[in-house]
Amino acid sequence: DQNGKYFPALYRTALLLGERSELEVLLEQVLHLVLENLPAKRGAIVIQSHENADRDIAAYLNLDHASEDASLSRTLINYVLRSRSALLTDNAQTDPRFRSSETLHQRRIGAAMCAPMCGAQEAIGVIYLDACSETGCFEQPDLEFLTVIGHVVGLAVENRQMDQKNFRQERLAALGQAMASISHDMRSVLTGVTAGVEMLELAYEHNDMKKIQNVGKIVRRATDQIEAYLTDLLVFVRKSELKRAPAPVAALLQATLDALQPRANKHNIALQFSSNNVTMANIDGDLMQRVVMNLVN
């Protein structure tokens, strides 16, 4: 069976699409594989954008080093997307279906093939190949191979797009939850700041400089905590990683409780802390402070 020669390429394509690399990298590798197995000089994978109806070249390869032009025949691509069927032309210059394509005539493109990349619902793009000025170099089994590749790649791209869409939706939902949590935390800290300001006013009336200094430190730590919350939000939005470093756990917890002390006093709650010989830990200190503050609140 002549088609049997393409089985290794189909197997390698399936293996490639099973990897979790970036989609752009995978499409470039698939295009390389296709050109290794077909007598084409140029190839491209074009993805149809749903947002603005444009078609983006997701991967492009030109084996004809004499030409740097990456322009493709939109007439041929549009024909395949509309019909959702693959096509083969022995000579695009004389093919009556493409007489209106300026690109085909300007580049003197001879043989060309194009197959749709079909997902479960619609054609999401095409795989385009041409042989520059050569004619009659593609055969029907070549088109059948390209058609199968198009369907396999189309499903893989559609799945990736759905995963990305779901990820964005989940991230927006998580961002909403994070905003609600941070708003709650900041309100708690601001309550402590308000209590601290009241204590400062009282200490100022009694000219108690020591108390003014102590309360001033607590208010400063509270404002630092607000800044940390805003930083946490930016970290979440930018998908930054945790900043782990050796941190003095006992001192960190004590500082957190000191910031919460004014609120505890207001509700007649006694805060007691025992370090239990805990010294250093490799943690993100700022985020750990936030966790402890949430628990105590």
Disulfide bonds with the S-S distance in Angstrom:
none
